[in-house]
Amino acid sequence: MARRLLVAALAVTMTVLAVVASAAVELRSWQHVPVPAQVRPQAALNEAVAFGPDRAWAVGADAVGREAPGFPLLLRWDGTAWQRQSLPKIRWQGELLSVAATSPAEAWAVGRDSAGGARLLRFDGAAWTESRPPSGVVLTKVVAGGGETWLIGSRDGAQVLLRRDDGGWRDLPVPPGAVHGLHIKAADDVWAAGETDTTAAVSHWNGQEWKQTVVDGFPRSAVGTVLAVSPTEVWAGGTSGFVGGPVGKPIPPLLVRFDGQAWSRVPMPTDFGSVSSLAPTTSGALGWVAVARSQKFGPPGSYPPIVSGPDFLAWNGQSFTAHSEPTVAGEGDSSTLRLAPVPGTETVWSVGRAAGPENTFAPRILRFG
């Protein structure tokens, strides 16, 4: 009798442990987080930034129609739910493209109105207000880091980089080709991801000049996101190029790593797509790689020959663990994935745009941790 009771107790214990383990696994997967009910149909999110478990911002546009440009969309995470941020003095139509901040009391968002004009918003810790954008510049992105805030844009068709300086914006030299993304560690330590006229390139700013290096020699390749861990470890991601093939041919993703001497290509467990975002761990090392429109070859002889690939890749310093975004009822897969790590935690946000019903689209917010 005692033996039977012992066996039964052990069975119950093992069941409880299995349930706990299952719950732990569930918590360690990517979860869908709803957007506020006030967000109208045909909305999308472009970027997010987080400061802690109870403070994050996400920007985009909502009420976008076939002919209507939509309205700027700003969401705030309060630790429990995402809330739409009221913008009572902002009445223009258009969208917010990018958001960044140096502190919880100093944030910036850039956008574009329906006429193509640049829009610049500033958060002072209490409210968002319009700020005068640099003259003649069309803004595409704002990046902050190391106490610095930079803008990426163009003026008269030529790319420009601007740095926040003494209450204004100062033009800086621009590396050859195009810059799509920045990682700012300090005023004299900035990494730029982009491309030359023919291939992917990464440039480094030492406070005086840019030094550019081609990171992938294949034609039509480009990198749009870069993460500098140290002088001997820098990552960059984007798309690899291709030559020939039919229109609409899937393009391979590109992930490269710098070891202080040379750049090398890093294999990934997916065959097609675009590396759209890199996110660090709490120590600053590479933690996550987001792959938009990820696809991979199916098993030999399978149909269709190409299947969905992993949307997120977790890096442990040696290898990747593949993760897929959760299924959301009434919506399709994400076409845009932008990562925003929560400082001091293992939590990471992903915002973007997903396929909606009847050829529409919907905002997508995901969270890991």
Secondary structure, 3 states (H helix, E strand, C coil): CHHHHHHHHHHHHHHHHHHHHHHHHHHCCEEECCCCCCCCCCCEEEEEEEEECCEEEEEEEECCCCCCCCEEEEEEECCCCEEECCCCCCCCCEEEEEEEEEECCEEEEEEEECCCCEEEEEECCCCEEEECCCCCCEEEEEEEECCEEEEEEEECCEEEEEEEECCEEEEECCCCCEEEEEEEEECCEEEEEEECCCCEEEEEECCCCEEEEEEECCCCCEEEEEEEEECCEEEEEEECCCCCCCCCCCCCEEEEEECCCCEEECCCCCCEEEEEEEEECCCCCEEEEEEEEEEEECCCCCCCCEEECCCEEEECCCCEEEECCCCCCCCCCECCCEEEECCCCCCEEEEEEEECHHHCEEEEEEEEC
